[in-house]
Amino acid sequence: MDKLKKFELMEKIVRQMQDLKNSQQAIIEKVGKLEVDNFDLNDKNLAKVLSDIHQRTADNFDSINELLNGFSDKTENFGEKNNVDKLKEQQEINDISGKRS
């Protein structure tokens, strides 16, 4: 895989992890609303299971966030090290002139 394609794949993975992080955040918020709704109902099973789900989802959120931060840094460093901006410019020039690299 050439460096530009590798960088583009890395960027795609970063975007997907950001989406995953946002999804986990939405789940945490929805479970929190269910927990609040259960205060008046006071269903013990619902309270326990929702609390467990909340904790596991929060743990997953933390893991995803840590992975995302590390991989984002790795992607940025790869881009800088391999001068990806210049590679993109060259690819655009090649595409305009009808050449493929």
TIZALO-107451 format. One record per residue (C-alpha): residue number from 1; chain; y, z, x; residue in three letters. Coordinates in Angstrom, 3 decimals, decimal comma. Example, Ala and Ser with C-alpha at 12.3 -4.5 7.8 and 13.67 -1.06 7.14 Angstrom:
<pt><k>1</k><c>A</c><c2>-4,500</c2><c3>7,800</c3><c1>12,300</c1><r>ALA</r></pt>
<pt><k>2</k><c>A</c><c2>-1,060</c2><c3>7,140</c3><c1>13,670</c1><r>SER</r></pt>
This chain:
<pt><k>1</k><c>A</c><c2>0,000</c2><c3>0,000</c3><c1>0,000</c1><r>MET</r></pt>
<pt><k>2</k><c>A</c><c2>3,368</c2><c3>-0,945</c3><c1>1,462</c1><r>ASP</r></pt>
<pt><k>3</k><c>A</c><c2>6,057</c2><c3>1,701</c3><c1>1,891</c1><r>LYS</r></pt>
<pt><k>4</k><c>A</c><c2>8,251</c2><c3>0,543</c3><c1>-0,971</c1><r>LEU</r></pt>
<pt><k>5</k><c>A</c><c2>5,367</c2><c3>0,488</c3><c1>-3,456</c1><r>LYS</r></pt>
<pt><k>6</k><c>A</c><c2>4,250</c2><c3>3,911</c3><c1>-2,261</c1><r>LYS</r></pt>
<pt><k>7</k><c>A</c><c2>7,775</c2><c3>5,270</c3><c1>-2,722</c1><r>PHE</r></pt>
<pt><k>8</k><c>A</c><c2>8,027</c2><c3>3,762</c3><c1>-6,212</c1><r>GLU</r></pt>
<pt><k>9</k><c>A</c><c2>4,699</c2><c3>5,366</c3><c1>-7,150</c1><r>LEU</r></pt>
<pt><k>10</k><c>A</c><c2>5,907</c2><c3>8,690</c3><c1>-5,775</c1><r>MET</r></pt>
<pt><k>11</k><c>A</c><c2>9,081</c2><c3>8,388</c3><c1>-7,883</c1><r>GLU</r></pt>
<pt><k>12</k><c>A</c><c2>6,968</c2><c3>7,605</c3><c1>-10,955</c1><r>LYS</r></pt>
<pt><k>13</k><c>A</c><c2>4,878</c2><c3>10,730</c3><c1>-10,347</c1><r>ILE</r></pt>
<pt><k>14</k><c>A</c><c2>8,041</c2><c3>12,829</c3><c1>-10,021</c1><r>VAL</r></pt>
<pt><k>15</k><c>A</c><c2>9,290</c2><c3>11,489</c3><c1>-13,378</c1><r>ARG</r></pt>
<pt><k>16</k><c>A</c><c2>5,920</c2><c3>12,224</c3><c1>-15,004</c1><r>GLN</r></pt>
<pt><k>17</k><c>A</c><c2>5,914</c2><c3>15,769</c3><c1>-13,616</c1><r>MET</r></pt>
<pt><k>18</k><c>A</c><c2>9,461</c2><c3>16,281</c3><c1>-14,938</c1><r>GLN</r></pt>
<pt><k>19</k><c>A</c><c2>8,235</c2><c3>15,152</c3><c1>-18,357</c1><r>ASP</r></pt>
<pt><k>20</k><c>A</c><c2>5,269</c2><c3>17,520</c3><c1>-18,092</c1><r>LEU</r></pt>
<pt><k>21</k><c>A</c><c2>7,612</c2><c3>20,368</c3><c1>-17,160</c1><r>LYS</r></pt>
<pt><k>22</k><c>A</c><c2>9,828</c2><c3>19,589</c3><c1>-20,168</c1><r>ASN</r></pt>
<pt><k>23</k><c>A</c><c2>6,768</c2><c3>19,526</c3><c1>-22,428</c1><r>SER</r></pt>
<pt><k>24</k><c>A</c><c2>5,639</c2><c3>22,932</c3><c1>-21,166</c1><r>GLN</r></pt>
<pt><k>25</k><c>A</c><c2>9,148</c2><c3>24,304</c3><c1>-21,783</c1><r>GLN</r></pt>
<pt><k>26</k><c>A</c><c2>9,041</c2><c3>22,998</c3><c1>-25,360</c1><r>ALA</r></pt>
<pt><k>27</k><c>A</c><c2>5,664</c2><c3>24,660</c3><c1>-25,919</c1><r>ILE</r></pt>
<pt><k>28</k><c>A</c><c2>6,995</c2><c3>27,975</c3><c1>-24,591</c1><r>ILE</r></pt>
<pt><k>29</k><c>A</c><c2>9,920</c2><c3>27,759</c3><c1>-27,002</c1><r>GLU</r></pt>
<pt><k>30</k><c>A</c><c2>7,694</c2><c3>26,901</c3><c1>-29,985</c1><r>LYS</r></pt>
<pt><k>31</k><c>A</c><c2>5,252</c2><c3>29,716</c3><c1>-29,224</c1><r>VAL</r></pt>
<pt><k>32</k><c>A</c><c2>8,215</c2><c3>32,083</c3><c1>-28,870</c1><r>GLY</r></pt>
<pt><k>33</k><c>A</c><c2>9,443</c2><c3>31,088</c3><c1>-32,336</c1><r>LYS</r></pt>
<pt><k>34</k><c>A</c><c2>5,979</c2><c3>31,716</c3><c1>-33,753</c1><r>LEU</r></pt>
<pt><k>35</k><c>A</c><c2>5,925</c2><c3>35,139</c3><c1>-32,106</c1><r>GLU</r></pt>
<pt><k>36</k><c>A</c><c2>9,305</c2><c3>35,977</c3><c1>-33,666</c1><r>VAL</r></pt>
<pt><k>37</k><c>A</c><c2>8,117</c2><c3>34,746</c3><c1>-37,069</c1><r>ASP</r></pt>
<pt><k>38</k><c>A</c><c2>5,086</c2><c3>37,008</c3><c1>-36,738</c1><r>ASN</r></pt>
<pt><k>39</k><c>A</c><c2>7,231</c2><c3>40,152</c3><c1>-36,266</c1><r>PHE</r></pt>
<pt><k>40</k><c>A</c><c2>7,588</c2><c3>40,563</c3><c1>-40,038</c1><r>ASP</r></pt>
<pt><k>41</k><c>A</c><c2>4,035</c2><c3>39,437</c3><c1>-40,759</c1><r>LEU</r></pt>
<pt><k>42</k><c>A</c><c2>2,609</c2><c3>41,650</c3><c1>-38,008</c1><r>ASN</r></pt>
<pt><k>43</k><c>A</c><c2>-0,730</c2><c3>39,827</c3><c1>-37,773</c1><r>ASP</r></pt>
<pt><k>44</k><c>A</c><c2>-2,424</c2><c3>41,460</c3><c1>-34,784</c1><r>LYS</r></pt>
<pt><k>45</k><c>A</c><c2>-4,710</c2><c3>38,532</c3><c1>-33,957</c1><r>ASN</r></pt>
<pt><k>46</k><c>A</c><c2>-1,838</c2><c3>36,075</c3><c1>-34,174</c1><r>LEU</r></pt>
<pt><k>47</k><c>A</c><c2>0,269</c2><c3>38,332</c3><c1>-31,954</c1><r>ALA</r></pt>
<pt><k>48</k><c>A</c><c2>-2,460</c2><c3>38,638</c3><c1>-29,315</c1><r>LYS</r></pt>
<pt><k>49</k><c>A</c><c2>-3,406</c2><c3>34,962</c3><c1>-29,209</c1><r>VAL</r></pt>
<pt><k>50</k><c>A</c><c2>0,221</c2><c3>33,785</c3><c1>-29,207</c1><r>LEU</r></pt>
<pt><k>51</k><c>A</c><c2>1,029</c2><c3>36,235</c3><c1>-26,425</c1><r>SER</r></pt>
<pt><k>52</k><c>A</c><c2>-1,894</c2><c3>34,904</c3><c1>-24,376</c1><r>ASP</r></pt>
<pt><k>53</k><c>A</c><c2>-0,850</c2><c3>31,292</c3><c1>-25,014</c1><r>ILE</r></pt>
<pt><k>54</k><c>A</c><c2>2,735</c2><c3>32,129</c3><c1>-24,078</c1><r>HIS</r></pt>
<pt><k>55</k><c>A</c><c2>1,650</c2><c3>33,711</c3><c1>-20,785</c1><r>GLN</r></pt>
<pt><k>56</k><c>A</c><c2>-0,715</c2><c3>30,897</c3><c1>-19,801</c1><r>ARG</r></pt>
<pt><k>57</k><c>A</c><c2>1,875</c2><c3>28,271</c3><c1>-20,668</c1><r>THR</r></pt>
<pt><k>58</k><c>A</c><c2>4,532</c2><c3>30,146</c3><c1>-18,677</c1><r>ALA</r></pt>
<pt><k>59</k><c>A</c><c2>2,137</c2><c3>30,310</c3><c1>-15,713</c1><r>ASP</r></pt>
<pt><k>60</k><c>A</c><c2>1,493</c2><c3>26,557</c3><c1>-16,034</c1><r>ASN</r></pt>
<pt><k>61</k><c>A</c><c2>5,242</c2><c3>25,935</c3><c1>-16,228</c1><r>PHE</r></pt>
<pt><k>62</k><c>A</c><c2>5,751</c2><c3>27,868</c3><c1>-12,990</c1><r>ASP</r></pt>
<pt><k>63</k><c>A</c><c2>2,942</c2><c3>25,952</c3><c1>-11,261</c1><r>SER</r></pt>
<pt><k>64</k><c>A</c><c2>4,283</c2><c3>22,594</c3><c1>-12,441</c1><r>ILE</r></pt>
<pt><k>65</k><c>A</c><c2>7,803</c2><c3>23,520</c3><c1>-11,366</c1><r>ASN</r></pt>
<pt><k>66</k><c>A</c><c2>6,612</c2><c3>24,556</c3><c1>-7,907</c1><r>GLU</r></pt>
<pt><k>67</k><c>A</c><c2>4,577</c2><c3>21,365</c3><c1>-7,534</c1><r>LEU</r></pt>
<pt><k>68</k><c>A</c><c2>7,473</c2><c3>19,244</c3><c1>-8,801</c1><r>LEU</r></pt>
<pt><k>69</k><c>A</c><c2>9,950</c2><c3>20,778</c3><c1>-6,367</c1><r>ASN</r></pt>
<pt><k>70</k><c>A</c><c2>7,630</c2><c3>20,283</c3><c1>-3,404</c1><r>GLY</r></pt>
<pt><k>71</k><c>A</c><c2>6,678</c2><c3>16,736</c3><c1>-4,350</c1><r>PHE</r></pt>
<pt><k>72</k><c>A</c><c2>10,296</c2><c3>15,794</c3><c1>-5,081</c1><r>SER</r></pt>
<pt><k>73</k><c>A</c><c2>11,242</c2><c3>16,946</c3><c1>-1,587</c1><r>ASP</r></pt>
<pt><k>74</k><c>A</c><c2>8,314</c2><c3>15,025</c3><c1>-0,119</c1><r>LYS</r></pt>
<pt><k>75</k><c>A</c><c2>9,365</c2><c3>11,881</c3><c1>-2,007</c1><r>THR</r></pt>
<pt><k>76</k><c>A</c><c2>12,967</c2><c3>12,205</c3><c1>-0,865</c1><r>GLU</r></pt>
<pt><k>77</k><c>A</c><c2>11,915</c2><c3>12,754</c3><c1>2,756</c1><r>ASN</r></pt>
<pt><k>78</k><c>A</c><c2>9,554</c2><c3>9,767</c3><c1>2,596</c1><r>PHE</r></pt>
<pt><k>79</k><c>A</c><c2>12,383</c2><c3>7,607</c3><c1>1,248</c1><r>GLY</r></pt>
<pt><k>80</k><c>A</c><c2>14,775</c2><c3>8,680</c3><c1>3,983</c1><r>GLU</r></pt>
<pt><k>81</k><c>A</c><c2>12,196</c2><c3>8,405</c3><c1>6,764</c1><r>LYS</r></pt>
<pt><k>82</k><c>A</c><c2>11,180</c2><c3>4,903</c3><c1>5,719</c1><r>ASN</r></pt>
<pt><k>83</k><c>A</c><c2>14,693</c2><c3>3,677</c3><c1>4,885</c1><r>ASN</r></pt>
<pt><k>84</k><c>A</c><c2>13,640</c2><c3>2,762</c3><c1>1,352</c1><r>VAL</r></pt>
<pt><k>85</k><c>A</c><c2>17,164</c2><c3>1,750</c3><c1>0,305</c1><r>ASP</r></pt>
<pt><k>86</k><c>A</c><c2>17,123</c2><c3>-0,988</c3><c1>2,925</c1><r>LYS</r></pt>
<pt><k>87</k><c>A</c><c2>13,611</c2><c3>-2,037</c3><c1>1,846</c1><r>LEU</r></pt>
<pt><k>88</k><c>A</c><c2>14,836</c2><c3>-2,325</c3><c1>-1,762</c1><r>LYS</r></pt>
<pt><k>89</k><c>A</c><c2>17,787</c2><c3>-4,454</c3><c1>-0,660</c1><r>GLU</r></pt>
<pt><k>90</k><c>A</c><c2>15,478</c2><c3>-6,737</c3><c1>1,292</c1><r>GLN</r></pt>
<pt><k>91</k><c>A</c><c2>13,134</c2><c3>-7,046</c3><c1>-1,678</c1><r>GLN</r></pt>
<pt><k>92</k><c>A</c><c2>16,066</c2><c3>-8,037</c3><c1>-3,908</c1><r>GLU</r></pt>
<pt><k>93</k><c>A</c><c2>17,135</c2><c3>-10,659</c3><c1>-1,390</c1><r>ILE</r></pt>
<pt><k>94</k><c>A</c><c2>13,581</c2><c3>-11,971</c3><c1>-1,191</c1><r>ASN</r></pt>
<pt><k>95</k><c>A</c><c2>13,289</c2><c3>-12,055</c3><c1>-4,997</c1><r>ASP</r></pt>
<pt><k>96</k><c>A</c><c2>16,554</c2><c3>-13,955</c3><c1>-5,318</c1><r>ILE</r></pt>
<pt><k>97</k><c>A</c><c2>15,536</c2><c3>-16,483</c3><c1>-2,694</c1><r>SER</r></pt>
<pt><k>98</k><c>A</c><c2>12,091</c2><c3>-16,865</c3><c1>-4,280</c1><r>GLY</r></pt>
<pt><k>99</k><c>A</c><c2>10,173</c2><c3>-15,238</c3><c1>-1,446</c1><r>LYS</r></pt>
<pt><k>100</k><c>A</c><c2>7,699</c2><c3>-12,420</c3><c1>-1,827</c1><r>ARG</r></pt>
<pt><k>101</k><c>A</c><c2>7,156</c2><c3>-9,875</c3><c1>0,918</c1><r>SER</r></pt>
